[in-house]
Amino acid sequence: MTFAGARVIALDVGERRIGIAVSDELGLTAQGLETLERRNVATDMARLGALAEQYQIANWVVGLPLRLSGRESGQAEKVRAFGQRLEQASRRPVEFLDERLTTVEAERVLRQAEQSRQKSRRAVDRMAAVILLQSYLDRRHGAGGPAER
């Protein structure tokens, strides 16, 4: 199911938190939404499903944690399983995108913005999702190759 002019939501999936960003209606810019504190699969899927409906998204972009060598990490297997479950639950396609260095970049951006350390854990996850989504949007609009599926 796709929607004309639909948005995209990107997720930075971690063990404890999920950073969430959404595109604008034109698919040009990414904005941070929230950082979801993970509870259990059913609760996480319910919240993400509600966001999918609220923003009428066409698809998900999920950051895939690869090693610097480009090989998949142990966490990547968990993220792929999460993505498959999300795709089934939301009936919207999931695309995986290399997220190497997004957290490092997010921390750099937040340091420059002088966020306090207490606030920055949640902000880092959300900012990583924004960076991931902006990279995806830029590629989709011709500034790079296709996303990894």
N, CA, C and O atoms as a GROMACS GRO file, in nm:
protein
  596
    1MET      N    1   0.085  -0.117   0.000
    1MET     CA    2   0.000   0.000   0.000
    1MET      C    3   0.090   0.123   0.000
    1MET      O    4   0.173   0.140   0.089
    2THR      N    5   0.073   0.209  -0.100
    2THR     CA    6   0.147   0.334  -0.104
    2THR      C    7   0.050   0.450  -0.117
    2THR      O    8  -0.061   0.435  -0.168
    3PHE      N    9   0.094   0.564  -0.073
    3PHE     CA   10   0.012   0.684  -0.074
    3PHE      C   11   0.083   0.790  -0.157
    3PHE      O   12   0.204   0.809  -0.140
    4ALA      N   13   0.011   0.858  -0.245
    4ALA     CA   14   0.070   0.965  -0.324
    4ALA      C   15   0.122   1.072  -0.230
    4ALA      O   16   0.049   1.116  -0.141
    5GLY      N   17   0.245   1.114  -0.249
    5GLY     CA   18   0.302   1.218  -0.164
    5GLY      C   19   0.325   1.172  -0.022
    5GLY      O   20   0.339   1.254   0.069
    6ALA      N   21   0.330   1.042  -0.002
    6ALA     CA   22   0.342   0.988   0.133
    6ALA      C   23   0.481   1.012   0.190
    6ALA      O   24   0.579   1.029   0.117
    7ARG      N   25   0.485   1.013   0.317
    7ARG     CA   26   0.609   1.032   0.390
    7ARG      C   27   0.681   0.900   0.413
    7ARG      O   28   0.629   0.792   0.384
    8VAL      N   29   0.802   0.912   0.466
    8VAL     CA   30   0.885   0.797   0.502
    8VAL      C   31   0.926   0.816   0.647
    8VAL      O   32   0.955   0.928   0.690
    9ILE      N   33   0.928   0.708   0.723
    9ILE     CA   34   0.980   0.712   0.860
    9ILE      C   35   1.107   0.629   0.865
    9ILE      O   36   1.112   0.517   0.814
   10ALA      N   37   1.210   0.686   0.927
   10ALA     CA   38   1.336   0.615   0.948
   10ALA      C   39   1.350   0.580   1.095
   10ALA      O   40   1.309   0.655   1.184
   11LEU      N   41   1.410   0.463   1.119
   11LEU     CA   42   1.429   0.414   1.255
   11LEU      C   43   1.575   0.382   1.280
   11LEU      O   44   1.640   0.317   1.198
   12ASP      N   45   1.626   0.428   1.392
   12ASP     CA   46   1.757   0.387   1.442
   12ASP      C   47   1.727   0.292   1.557
   12ASP      O   48   1.701   0.335   1.669
   13VAL      N   49   1.731   0.162   1.528
   13VAL     CA   50   1.686   0.060   1.622
   13VAL      C   51   1.801   0.016   1.712
   13VAL      O   52   1.904  -0.032   1.665
   14GLY      N   53   1.781   0.033   1.841
   14GLY     CA   54   1.878  -0.013   1.939
   14GLY      C   55   1.814  -0.111   2.035
   14GLY      O   56   1.694  -0.139   2.025
   15GLU      N   57   1.892  -0.163   2.127
   15GLU     CA   58   1.840  -0.258   2.225
   15GLU      C   59   1.739  -0.194   2.319
   15GLU      O   60   1.639  -0.256   2.355
   16ARG      N   61   1.764  -0.068   2.360
   16ARG     CA   62   1.680  -0.001   2.459
   16ARG      C   63   1.589   0.108   2.401
   16ARG      O   64   1.482   0.136   2.455
   17ARG      N   65   1.634   0.168   2.291
   17ARG     CA   66   1.560   0.280   2.234
   17ARG      C   67   1.554   0.270   2.082
   17ARG      O   68   1.637   0.203   2.020
   18ILE      N   69   1.454   0.337   2.024
   18ILE     CA   70   1.443   0.350   1.879
   18ILE      C   71   1.430   0.498   1.848
   18ILE      O   72   1.332   0.562   1.886
   19GLY      N   73   1.529   0.552   1.779
   19GLY     CA   74   1.521   0.690   1.732
   19GLY      C   75   1.433   0.694   1.608
   19GLY      O   76   1.444   0.608   1.521
   20ILE      N   77   1.345   0.794   1.601
   20ILE     CA   78   1.246   0.800   1.493
   20ILE      C   79   1.251   0.936   1.426
   20ILE      O   80   1.252   1.040   1.493
   21ALA      N   81   1.254   0.936   1.291
   21ALA     CA   82   1.248   1.058   1.212
   21ALA      C   83   1.147   1.038   1.100
   21ALA      O   84   1.124   0.926   1.056
   22VAL      N   85   1.087   1.148   1.054
   22VAL     CA   86   0.988   1.143   0.947
   22VAL      C   87   1.026   1.245   0.840
   22VAL      O   88   1.083   1.350   0.870
   23SER      N   89   0.994   1.213   0.716
   23SER     CA   90   1.018   1.308   0.607
   23SER      C   91   0.902   1.407   0.598
   23SER      O   92   0.794   1.383   0.652
   24ASP      N   93   0.927   1.517   0.530
   24ASP     CA   94   0.818   1.609   0.499
   24ASP      C   95   0.735   1.546   0.386
   24ASP      O   96   0.771   1.441   0.333
   25GLU      N   97   0.624   1.610   0.350
   25GLU     CA   98   0.534   1.554   0.250
   25GLU      C   99   0.598   1.541   0.112
   25GLU      O  100   0.560   1.454   0.034
   26LEU      N  101   0.697   1.628   0.082
   26LEU     CA  102   0.764   1.623  -0.047
   26LEU      C  103   0.879   1.523  -0.051
   26LEU      O  104   0.935   1.495  -0.157
   27GLY      N  105   0.914   1.469   0.064
   27GLY     CA  106   1.024   1.373   0.069
   27GLY      C  107   1.160   1.438   0.051
   27GLY      O  108   1.251   1.377  -0.004
   28LEU      N  109   1.173   1.562   0.096
   28LEU     CA  110   1.299   1.634   0.079
   28LEU      C  111   1.379   1.648   0.208
   28LEU      O  112   1.502   1.645   0.205
   29THR      N  113   1.310   1.664   0.320
   29THR     CA  114   1.381   1.687   0.446
   29THR      C  115   1.333   1.591   0.554
   29THR      O  116   1.220   1.541   0.552
   30ALA      N  117   1.421   1.567   0.650
   30ALA     CA  118   1.392   1.478   0.762
   30ALA      C  119   1.382   1.560   0.891
   30ALA      O  120   1.461   1.651   0.914
   31GLN      N  121   1.285   1.524   0.973
   31GLN     CA  122   1.268   1.588   1.104
   31GLN      C  123   1.261   1.479   1.211
   31GLN      O  124   1.201   1.374   1.189
   32GLY      N  125   1.323   1.505   1.324
   32GLY     CA  126   1.314   1.410   1.435
   32GLY      C  127   1.175   1.409   1.493
   32GLY      O  128   1.112   1.514   1.510
   33LEU      N  129   1.126   1.290   1.525
   33LEU     CA  130   0.995   1.276   1.587
   33LEU      C  131   1.007   1.253   1.736
   33LEU      O  132   0.967   1.336   1.817
   34GLU      N  133   1.063   1.138   1.770
   34GLU     CA  134   1.070   1.100   1.911
   34GLU      C  135   1.174   0.990   1.926
   34GLU      O  136   1.225   0.936   1.829
   35THR      N  137   1.202   0.959   2.050
   35THR     CA  138   1.282   0.842   2.082
   35THR      C  139   1.194   0.749   2.162
   35THR      O  140   1.150   0.783   2.272
   36LEU      N  141   1.168   0.634   2.108
   36LEU     CA  142   1.081   0.536   2.171
   36LEU      C  143   1.162   0.450   2.267
   36LEU      O  144   1.259   0.385   2.228
   37GLU      N  145   1.121   0.450   2.393
   37GLU     CA  146   1.182   0.360   2.491
   37GLU      C  147   1.121   0.222   2.467
   37GLU      O  148   1.000   0.206   2.477
   38ARG      N  149   1.204   0.125   2.435
   38ARG     CA  150   1.152  -0.007   2.402
   38ARG      C  151   1.096  -0.077   2.525
   38ARG      O  152   1.156  -0.073   2.633
   39ARG      N  153   0.982  -0.141   2.508
   39ARG     CA  154   0.917  -0.216   2.616
   39ARG      C  155   0.913  -0.363   2.581
   39ARG      O  156   0.979  -0.446   2.644
   40ASN      N  157   0.834  -0.395   2.479
   40ASN     CA  158   0.824  -0.530   2.426
   40ASN      C  159   0.782  -0.518   2.281
   40ASN      O  160   0.742  -0.410   2.236
   41VAL      N  161   0.790  -0.627   2.208
   41VAL     CA  162   0.763  -0.622   2.064
   41VAL      C  163   0.622  -0.570   2.035
   41VAL      O  164   0.605  -0.485   1.948
   42ALA      N  165   0.522  -0.619   2.106
   42ALA     CA  166   0.384  -0.578   2.080
   42ALA      C  167   0.364  -0.429   2.102
   42ALA      O  168   0.301  -0.362   2.020
   43THR      N  169   0.417  -0.376   2.211
   43THR     CA  170   0.404  -0.234   2.241
   43THR      C  171   0.480  -0.150   2.140
   43THR      O  172   0.430  -0.048   2.093
   44ASP      N  173   0.602  -0.193   2.105
   44ASP     CA  174   0.682  -0.121   2.007
   44ASP      C  175   0.611  -0.117   1.872
   44ASP      O  176   0.604  -0.012   1.808
   45MET      N  177   0.558  -0.231   1.828
   45MET     CA  178   0.489  -0.239   1.698
   45MET      C  179   0.361  -0.155   1.699
   45MET      O  180   0.328  -0.092   1.598
   46ALA      N  181   0.291  -0.153   1.812
   46ALA     CA  182   0.169  -0.073   1.821
   46ALA      C  183   0.201   0.076   1.806
   46ALA      O  184   0.132   0.147   1.733
   47ARG      N  185   0.306   0.123   1.873
   47ARG     CA  186   0.343   0.265   1.863
   47ARG      C  187   0.388   0.298   1.721
   47ARG      O  188   0.349   0.401   1.666
   48LEU      N  189   0.470   0.213   1.662
   48LEU     CA  190   0.518   0.239   1.526
   48LEU      C  191   0.403   0.233   1.426
   48LEU      O  192   0.399   0.311   1.331
   49GLY      N  193   0.310   0.141   1.447
   49GLY     CA  194   0.192   0.133   1.360
   49GLY      C  195   0.108   0.259   1.368
   49GLY      O  196   0.056   0.306   1.268
   50ALA      N  197   0.095   0.313   1.489
   50ALA     CA  198   0.019   0.437   1.507
   50ALA      C  199   0.088   0.553   1.434
   50ALA      O  200   0.020   0.637   1.373
   51LEU      N  201   0.220   0.558   1.438
   51LEU     CA  202   0.293   0.662   1.366
   51LEU      C  203   0.277   0.646   1.216
   51LEU      O  204   0.262   0.745   1.143
   52ALA      N  205   0.279   0.521   1.168
   52ALA     CA  206   0.261   0.495   1.025
   52ALA      C  207   0.127   0.548   0.977
   52ALA      O  208   0.117   0.607   0.870
   53GLU      N  209   0.024   0.525   1.056
   53GLU     CA  210  -0.109   0.573   1.021
   53GLU      C  211  -0.118   0.725   1.032
   53GLU      O  212  -0.173   0.791   0.944
   54GLN      N  213  -0.066   0.779   1.140
   54GLN     CA  214  -0.072   0.924   1.162
   54GLN      C  215  -0.008   1.001   1.047
   54GLN      O  216  -0.062   1.100   1.000
   55TYR      N  217   0.109   0.954   1.002
   55TYR     CA  218   0.183   1.024   0.897
   55TYR      C  219   0.157   0.968   0.758
   55TYR      O  220   0.213   1.017   0.660
   56GLN      N  221   0.072   0.864   0.749
   56GLN     CA  222   0.039   0.803   0.620
   56GLN      C  223   0.165   0.771   0.539
   56GLN      O  224   0.180   0.813   0.424
   57ILE      N  225   0.256   0.697   0.603
   57ILE     CA  226   0.385   0.670   0.538
   57ILE      C  227   0.371   0.566   0.428
   57ILE      O  228   0.281   0.482   0.429
   58ALA      N  229   0.462   0.575   0.332
   58ALA     CA  230   0.468   0.479   0.223
   58ALA      C  231   0.558   0.362   0.261
   58ALA      O  232   0.531   0.248   0.225
   59ASN      N  233   0.666   0.392   0.333
   59ASN     CA  234   0.761   0.288   0.370
   59ASN      C  235   0.846   0.331   0.490
   59ASN      O  236   0.845   0.446   0.533
   60TRP      N  237   0.918   0.232   0.540
   60TRP     CA  238   1.011   0.251   0.651
   60TRP      C  239   1.154   0.244   0.597
   60TRP      O  240   1.181   0.175   0.499
   61VAL      N  241   1.244   0.316   0.661
   61VAL     CA  242   1.388   0.301   0.639
   61VAL      C  243   1.446   0.265   0.775
   61VAL      O  244   1.430   0.339   0.872
   62VAL      N  245   1.513   0.152   0.780
   62VAL     CA  246   1.569   0.104   0.906
   62VAL      C  247   1.721   0.099   0.892
   62VAL      O  248   1.774   0.039   0.798
   63GLY      N  249   1.789   0.163   0.985
   63GLY     CA  250   1.935   0.163   0.984
   63GLY      C  251   1.990   0.025   1.011
   63GLY      O  252   1.950  -0.041   1.107
   64LEU      N  253   2.082  -0.019   0.925
   64LEU     CA  254   2.144  -0.150   0.939
   64LEU      C  255   2.285  -0.131   0.994
   64LEU      O  256   2.370  -0.072   0.928
   65PRO      N  257   2.309  -0.180   1.116
   65PRO     CA  258   2.441  -0.161   1.178
   65PRO      C  259   2.545  -0.256   1.119
   65PRO      O  260   2.550  -0.374   1.152
   66LEU      N  261   2.627  -0.201   1.032
   66LEU     CA  262   2.733  -0.279   0.969
   66LEU      C  263   2.866  -0.247   1.037
   66LEU      O  264   2.882  -0.142   1.098
   67ARG      N  265   2.960  -0.340   1.024
   67ARG     CA  266   3.095  -0.315   1.074
   67ARG      C  267   3.162  -0.215   0.978
   67ARG      O  268   3.114  -0.195   0.866
   68LEU      N  269   3.269  -0.154   1.021
   68LEU     CA  270   3.340  -0.060   0.934
   68LEU      C  271   3.387  -0.127   0.805
   68LEU      O  272   3.403  -0.061   0.703
   69SER      N  273   3.408  -0.258   0.811
   69SER     CA  274   3.449  -0.333   0.691
   69SER      C  275   3.334  -0.350   0.592
   69SER      O  276   3.355  -0.388   0.478
   70GLY      N  277   3.211  -0.321   0.638
   70GLY     CA  278   3.093  -0.339   0.553
   70GLY      C  279   3.019  -0.468   0.580
   70GLY      O  280   2.909  -0.488   0.529
   71ARG      N  281   3.078  -0.557   0.659
   71ARG     CA  282   3.012  -0.684   0.692
   71ARG      C  283   2.908  -0.660   0.800
   71ARG      O  284   2.919  -0.567   0.880
   72GLU      N  285   2.807  -0.746   0.802
   72GLU     CA  286   2.700  -0.732   0.901
   72GLU      C  287   2.748  -0.772   1.039
   72GLU      O  288   2.825  -0.867   1.056
   73SER      N  289   2.702  -0.698   1.137
   73SER     CA  290   2.733  -0.727   1.277
   73SER      C  291   2.626  -0.820   1.333
   73SER      O  292   2.526  -0.847   1.266
   74GLY      N  293   2.646  -0.869   1.455
   74GLY     CA  294   2.545  -0.951   1.521
   74GLY      C  295   2.417  -0.873   1.541
   74GLY      O  296   2.307  -0.929   1.531
   75GLN      N  297   2.430  -0.745   1.570
   75GLN     CA  298   2.312  -0.660   1.587
   75GLN      C  299   2.235  -0.647   1.456
   75GLN      O  300   2.113  -0.631   1.459
   76ALA      N  301   2.303  -0.653   1.343
   76ALA     CA  302   2.236  -0.639   1.213
   76ALA      C  303   2.134  -0.751   1.193
   76ALA      O  304   2.027  -0.728   1.135
   77GLU      N  305   2.165  -0.870   1.239
   77GLU     CA  306   2.070  -0.981   1.228
   77GLU      C  307   1.943  -0.952   1.308
   77GLU      O  308   1.833  -0.980   1.261
   78LYS      N  309   1.959  -0.897   1.427
   78LYS     CA  310   1.844  -0.861   1.510
   78LYS      C  311   1.762  -0.750   1.444
   78LYS      O  312   1.639  -0.753   1.446
   79VAL      N  313   1.831  -0.654   1.386
   79VAL     CA  314   1.762  -0.542   1.321
   79VAL      C  315   1.686  -0.592   1.198
   79VAL      O  316   1.575  -0.546   1.172
   80ARG      N  317   1.744  -0.684   1.122
   80ARG     CA  318   1.674  -0.740   1.006
   80ARG      C  319   1.546  -0.813   1.051
   80ARG      O  320   1.442  -0.801   0.987
   81ALA      N  321   1.555  -0.889   1.159
   81ALA     CA  322   1.438  -0.960   1.211
   81ALA      C  323   1.332  -0.859   1.257
   81ALA      O  324   1.212  -0.879   1.232
   82PHE      N  325   1.375  -0.753   1.322
   82PHE     CA  326   1.284  -0.647   1.364
   82PHE      C  327   1.215  -0.586   1.242
   82PHE      O  328   1.094  -0.565   1.242
   83GLY      N  329   1.293  -0.558   1.138
   83GLY     CA  330   1.239  -0.500   1.016
   83GLY      C  331   1.137  -0.589   0.948
   83GLY      O  332   1.036  -0.542   0.898
   84GLN      N  333   1.164  -0.719   0.947
   84GLN     CA  334   1.069  -0.814   0.887
   84GLN      C  335   0.938  -0.815   0.964
   84GLN      O  336   0.830  -0.817   0.906
   85ARG      N  337   0.949  -0.813   1.095
   85ARG     CA  338   0.830  -0.811   1.180
   85ARG      C  339   0.752  -0.681   1.160
   85ARG      O  340   0.629  -0.681   1.155
   86LEU      N  341   0.823  -0.570   1.149
   86LEU     CA  342   0.761  -0.440   1.126
   86LEU      C  343   0.689  -0.437   0.991
   86LEU      O  344   0.578  -0.384   0.981
   87GLU      N  345   0.751  -0.492   0.890
   87GLU     CA  346   0.690  -0.496   0.757
   87GLU      C  347   0.559  -0.576   0.760
   87GLU      O  348   0.459  -0.534   0.700
   88GLN      N  349   0.561  -0.689   0.829
   88GLN     CA  350   0.440  -0.771   0.840
   88GLN      C  351   0.331  -0.700   0.921
   88GLN      O  352   0.214  -0.701   0.883
   89ALA      N  353   0.371  -0.639   1.032
   89ALA     CA  354   0.274  -0.575   1.121
   89ALA      C  355   0.211  -0.450   1.058
   89ALA      O  356   0.092  -0.425   1.076
   90SER      N  357   0.291  -0.373   0.985
   90SER     CA  358   0.242  -0.246   0.932
   90SER      C  359   0.193  -0.256   0.788
   90SER      O  360   0.127  -0.164   0.738
   91ARG      N  361   0.225  -0.366   0.722
   91ARG     CA  362   0.194  -0.385   0.580
   91ARG      C  363   0.250  -0.272   0.494
   91ARG      O  364   0.189  -0.228   0.397
   92ARG      N  365   0.369  -0.228   0.532
   92ARG     CA  366   0.443  -0.128   0.455
   92ARG      C  367   0.585  -0.180   0.439
   92ARG      O  368   0.641  -0.239   0.531
   93PRO      N  369   0.644  -0.158   0.322
   93PRO     CA  370   0.779  -0.211   0.298
   93PRO      C  371   0.884  -0.146   0.388
   93PRO      O  372   0.874  -0.030   0.427
   94VAL      N  373   0.986  -0.226   0.417
   94VAL     CA  374   1.100  -0.181   0.495
   94VAL      C  375   1.222  -0.187   0.404
   94VAL      O  376   1.248  -0.288   0.338
   95GLU      N  377   1.297  -0.078   0.402
   95GLU     CA  378   1.425  -0.074   0.332
   95GLU      C  379   1.533  -0.056   0.438
   95GLU      O  380   1.518   0.022   0.532
   96PHE      N  381   1.642  -0.130   0.422
   96PHE     CA  382   1.754  -0.119   0.515
   96PHE      C  383   1.860  -0.030   0.451
   96PHE      O  384   1.885  -0.037   0.331
   97LEU      N  385   1.921   0.052   0.535
   97LEU     CA  386   2.024   0.144   0.487
   97LEU      C  387   2.141   0.140   0.584
   97LEU      O  388   2.123   0.145   0.706
   98ASP      N  389   2.259   0.132   0.529
   98ASP     CA  390   2.382   0.131   0.608
   98ASP      C  391   2.383   0.251   0.703
   98ASP      O  392   2.373   0.366   0.659
   99GLU      N  393   2.394   0.224   0.832
   99GLU     CA  394   2.392   0.333   0.929
   99GLU      C  395   2.529   0.360   0.990
   99GLU      O  396   2.540   0.432   1.090
  100ARG      N  397   2.633   0.304   0.930
  100ARG     CA  398   2.765   0.329   0.985
  100ARG      C  399   2.788   0.478   1.002
  100ARG      O  400   2.762   0.558   0.912
  101LEU      N  401   2.837   0.513   1.116
  101LEU     CA  402   2.878   0.648   1.152
  101LEU      C  403   2.763   0.746   1.175
  101LEU      O  404   2.789   0.863   1.202
  102THR      N  405   2.636   0.703   1.166
  102THR     CA  406   2.528   0.798   1.193
  102THR      C  407   2.526   0.839   1.339
  102THR      O  408   2.501   0.956   1.370
  103THR      N  409   2.553   0.747   1.430
  103THR     CA  410   2.555   0.782   1.573
  103THR      C  411   2.672   0.875   1.602
  103THR      O  412   2.657   0.970   1.679
  104VAL      N  413   2.788   0.850   1.541
  104VAL     CA  414   2.904   0.937   1.559
  104VAL      C  415   2.871   1.077   1.509
  104VAL      O  416   2.902   1.176   1.575
  105GLU      N  417   2.809   1.086   1.391
  105GLU     CA  418   2.770   1.215   1.335
  105GLU      C  419   2.666   1.284   1.424
  105GLU      O  420   2.673   1.404   1.445
  106ALA      N  421   2.570   1.207   1.474
  106ALA     CA  422   2.467   1.263   1.561
  106ALA      C  423   2.530   1.321   1.689
  106ALA      O  424   2.492   1.430   1.733
  107GLU      N  425   2.625   1.250   1.747
  107GLU     CA  426   2.692   1.299   1.868
  107GLU      C  427   2.768   1.428   1.838
  107GLU      O  428   2.768   1.520   1.920
  108ARG      N  429   2.832   1.434   1.722
  108ARG     CA  430   2.906   1.555   1.682
  108ARG      C  431   2.810   1.673   1.668
  108ARG      O  432   2.838   1.782   1.719
  109VAL      N  433   2.700   1.653   1.600
  109VAL     CA  434   2.602   1.760   1.580
  109VAL      C  435   2.548   1.809   1.714
  109VAL      O  436   2.536   1.929   1.736
  110LEU      N  437   2.516   1.716   1.803
  110LEU     CA  438   2.461   1.754   1.933
  110LEU      C  439   2.564   1.823   2.022
  110LEU      O  440   2.530   1.914   2.098
  111ARG      N  441   2.690   1.781   2.012
  111ARG     CA  442   2.795   1.850   2.087
  111ARG      C  443   2.804   1.995   2.041
  111ARG      O  444   2.819   2.087   2.121
  112GLN      N  445   2.796   2.012   1.910
  112GLN     CA  446   2.802   2.149   1.856
  112GLN      C  447   2.682   2.230   1.903
  112GLN      O  448   2.693   2.352   1.922
  113ALA      N  449   2.569   2.164   1.923
  113ALA     CA  450   2.450   2.233   1.970
  113ALA      C  451   2.448   2.244   2.123
  113ALA      O  452   2.355   2.301   2.180
  114GLU      N  453   2.550   2.189   2.189
  114GLU     CA  454   2.568   2.195   2.334
  114GLU      C  455   2.454   2.134   2.413
  114GLU      O  456   2.407   2.194   2.510
  115GLN      N  457   2.408   2.018   2.372
  115GLN     CA  458   2.306   1.945   2.448
  115GLN      C  459   2.371   1.889   2.575
  115GLN      O  460   2.488   1.851   2.574
  116SER      N  461   2.295   1.884   2.683
  116SER     CA  462   2.347   1.824   2.806
  116SER      C  463   2.359   1.674   2.787
  116SER      O  464   2.283   1.616   2.708
  117ARG      N  465   2.449   1.609   2.857
  117ARG     CA  466   2.469   1.464   2.845
  117ARG      C  467   2.344   1.387   2.886
  117ARG      O  468   2.313   1.284   2.826
  118GLN      N  469   2.271   1.435   2.986
  118GLN     CA  470   2.151   1.365   3.030
  118GLN      C  471   2.045   1.362   2.920
  118GLN      O  472   1.979   1.260   2.901
  119LYS      N  473   2.029   1.469   2.850
  119LYS     CA  474   1.930   1.476   2.743
  119LYS      C  475   1.981   1.410   2.616
  119LYS      O  476   1.901   1.366   2.533
  120SER      N  477   2.112   1.403   2.601
  120SER     CA  478   2.166   1.366   2.471
  120SER      C  479   2.151   1.218   2.435
  120SER      O  480   2.150   1.186   2.316
  121ARG      N  481   2.138   1.127   2.529
  121ARG     CA  482   2.120   0.985   2.496
  121ARG      C  483   1.998   0.966   2.406
  121ARG      O  484   2.007   0.904   2.300
  122ARG      N  485   1.886   1.021   2.449
  122ARG     CA  486   1.764   1.012   2.368
  122ARG      C  487   1.778   1.095   2.242
  122ARG      O  488   1.732   1.054   2.135
  123ALA      N  489   1.840   1.210   2.253
  123ALA     CA  490   1.857   1.298   2.137
  123ALA      C  491   1.949   1.236   2.032
  123ALA      O  492   1.928   1.254   1.913
  124VAL      N  493   2.052   1.163   2.077
  124VAL     CA  494   2.144   1.099   1.983
  124VAL      C  495   2.069   0.997   1.897
  124VAL      O  496   2.089   0.992   1.776
  125ASP      N  497   1.984   0.916   1.958
  125ASP     CA  498   1.907   0.817   1.882
  125ASP      C  499   1.816   0.884   1.779
  125ASP      O  500   1.807   0.840   1.665
  126ARG      N  501   1.750   0.989   1.821
  126ARG     CA  502   1.660   1.062   1.731
  126ARG      C  503   1.740   1.129   1.619
  126ARG      O  504   1.699   1.124   1.503
  127MET      N  505   1.853   1.192   1.653
  127MET     CA  506   1.935   1.260   1.553
  127MET      C  507   1.995   1.158   1.455
  127MET      O  508   2.007   1.188   1.336
  128ALA      N  509   2.032   1.040   1.504
  128ALA     CA  510   2.084   0.936   1.415
  128ALA      C  511   1.977   0.897   1.312
  128ALA      O  512   2.009   0.874   1.195
  129ALA      N  513   1.851   0.889   1.356
  129ALA     CA  514   1.741   0.858   1.263
  129ALA      C  515   1.724   0.971   1.161
  129ALA      O  516   1.698   0.944   1.043
  130VAL      N  517   1.739   1.095   1.204
  130VAL     CA  518   1.729   1.209   1.112
  130VAL      C  519   1.839   1.201   1.006
  130VAL      O  520   1.812   1.218   0.888
  131ILE      N  521   1.961   1.176   1.049
  131ILE     CA  522   2.074   1.167   0.957
  131ILE      C  523   2.054   1.051   0.860
  131ILE      O  524   2.080   1.065   0.740
  132LEU      N  525   2.008   0.938   0.910
  132LEU     CA  526   1.980   0.822   0.826
  132LEU      C  527   1.874   0.855   0.721
  132LEU      O  528   1.892   0.824   0.603
  133LEU      N  529   1.766   0.916   0.764
  133LEU     CA  530   1.657   0.948   0.672
  133LEU      C  531   1.700   1.053   0.570
  133LEU      O  532   1.666   1.041   0.452
  134GLN      N  533   1.774   1.153   0.612
  134GLN     CA  534   1.818   1.255   0.517
  134GLN      C  535   1.910   1.194   0.411
  134GLN      O  536   1.903   1.232   0.294
  135SER      N  537   1.994   1.102   0.451
  135SER     CA  538   2.080   1.030   0.356
  135SER      C  539   1.995   0.953   0.255
  135SER      O  540   2.022   0.956   0.135
  136TYR      N  541   1.894   0.884   0.305
  136TYR     CA  542   1.802   0.808   0.218
  136TYR      C  543   1.731   0.901   0.120
  136TYR      O  544   1.724   0.872   0.001
  137LEU      N  545   1.677   1.012   0.170
  137LEU     CA  546   1.605   1.106   0.084
  137LEU      C  547   1.696   1.166  -0.022
  137LEU      O  548   1.656   1.181  -0.138
  138ASP      N  549   1.819   1.200   0.017
  138ASP     CA  550   1.915   1.255  -0.080
  138ASP      C  551   1.946   1.154  -0.189
  138ASP      O  552   1.953   1.191  -0.307
  139ARG      N  553   1.963   1.029  -0.153
  139ARG     CA  554   1.990   0.923  -0.252
  139ARG      C  555   1.871   0.905  -0.345
  139ARG      O  556   1.888   0.888  -0.466
  140ARG      N  557   1.753   0.907  -0.288
  140ARG     CA  558   1.632   0.887  -0.366
  140ARG      C  559   1.612   0.999  -0.467
  140ARG      O  560   1.552   0.978  -0.573
  141HIS      N  561   1.661   1.116  -0.436
  141HIS     CA  562   1.646   1.230  -0.526
  141HIS      C  563   1.770   1.253  -0.612
  141HIS      O  564   1.795   1.363  -0.659
  142GLY      N  565   1.848   1.145  -0.630
  142GLY     CA  566   1.958   1.152  -0.726
  142GLY      C  567   2.093   1.187  -0.672
  142GLY      O  568   2.187   1.201  -0.751
  143ALA      N  569   2.109   1.203  -0.544
  143ALA     CA  570   2.239   1.238  -0.487
  143ALA      C  571   2.320   1.116  -0.450
  143ALA      O  572   2.421   1.128  -0.381
  144GLY      N  573   2.277   0.997  -0.492
  144GLY     CA  574   2.349   0.873  -0.460
  144GLY      C  575   2.276   0.754  -0.518
  144GLY      O  576   2.179   0.770  -0.592
  145GLY      N  577   2.322   0.636  -0.485
  145GLY     CA  578   2.264   0.513  -0.537
  145GLY      C  579   2.142   0.469  -0.459
  145GLY      O  580   2.100   0.537  -0.365
  146PRO      N  581   2.084   0.357  -0.497
  146PRO     CA  582   1.965   0.308  -0.427
  146PRO      C  583   1.998   0.256  -0.288
  146PRO      O  584   2.110   0.217  -0.258
  147ALA      N  585   1.897   0.258  -0.204
  147ALA     CA  586   1.912   0.204  -0.069
  147ALA      C  587   1.927   0.055  -0.075
  147ALA      O  588   1.884  -0.008  -0.171
  148GLU      N  589   1.988  -0.004   0.027
  148GLU     CA  590   2.000  -0.150   0.036
  148GLU      C  591   1.867  -0.209   0.074
  148GLU      O  592   1.798  -0.153   0.160
  149ARG      N  593   1.829  -0.316   0.015
  149ARG     CA  594   1.702  -0.380   0.048
  149ARG      C  595   1.727  -0.499   0.135
  149ARG      O  596   1.633  -0.568   0.174
   0.00000   0.00000   0.00000
